[in-house]
Amino acid sequence: MRVISKSPVLFAVVVALASFGCSDLNSQVQEPKEPSQQFKDYWYAGEAELTRYKLEQARYGEIHEGDAVLIFVTEDFRTDKQVKYEGGERKNVASVLKLNATRKFFTGIYPYSMMSSIFTPVDPSASTYKVTTSSQEWCGHTFSQLNLQRNQYKGKLFSYFQDEGDQEFSLNNALLEDEIWNKIRLNPESLPTGSIELIPGTMFLRLSHLDFKVQKATASMQEVQDTTLSDRPLMKYRVEYQDVPRVLEITFESNFPYQIVAWEEEGRSGFGQNAKTLTTRAVRTHTMKSAYWGQHDVADAPLRAELGLDPANY
């Protein structure tokens, strides 16, 4: 694994995040616990953490190779409109840890490009404000969004599939599978174990074409040793669903900043008689700290190779 550190570039990320009729969303900022100095030094240094993983993605009853990238960064977040704060009165503004999780892989002749954005308060005891997920492939594209509103998640799904169409729905405020990744980075001890209720990951729901529902599951945390993944102590968080054929295991370093080194997702892949149980795997290969939003010139292109990304796949 190559670890590269880049100098901070102190200017804001200019990212516009869509809001769908969220004028009545939670406007009260949840007061976070004061982050430690160690946390501030790492996450408030004007850089994001970028990590590339070798991806083996189960799809259509087969394993397809690709890339996964996890981009973690803190930013100020408007809790009333649930978008990134970019100026003006600092009212209803909270600090969040944002994860942009991307996957790119090919199925035969055509590519998949998937991305989720998860916005979680830096207080790991608080609920995630918002999750968005999009998927693009040559058949078409889809988009889903969950917004925390008065202790419920209000959801919207836009899809080209006939049986899904455009829909709105509400879910009770349960643990989001998508926010597990952020909670590991904030404080893995905040994650529940035993019998739990949670909302399955939005990428999983997209690939499986299942409805958004709160599901029952069993969660556990255990120490593991695997020097092929890291020479540091490791922990593994495991979630096994009761009524959905899915097991998720996330392996991470047990010391701050709790970097995620690998994950596995076991479940059914394919449709009808061609469906079989397969495991999606992702293993860390490269990581860097970087103010990537300022590295957009042609001269910055070699940084992609330093992150382990093959330009031919993009």
GIBEL-V228612 format. One record per helix or strand of 2 or more residues. SS is the DSSP state (2 for helix, 1 for strand). FROM is the first residue (numbers start at 0). TO is the last residue. If there is no record, write none. Layout:
BEGIN
SS_FROM_TO / SS_FROM_TO
END
This chain:
BEGIN
1_1_4 / 2_36_42 / 1_47_58 / 1_61_77 / 1_82_83 / 1_92_106 / 1_109_120 / 1_129_136 / 1_139_148 / 1_151_157 / 1_165_171 / 1_174_175 / 2_176_189 / 1_193_198 / 2_201_207 / 1_213_223 / 1_233_240 / 1_245_252 / 1_259_268 / 2_271_273 / 1_275_289 / 2_291_293 / 2_297_299 / 2_301_305 / 2_310_312
END
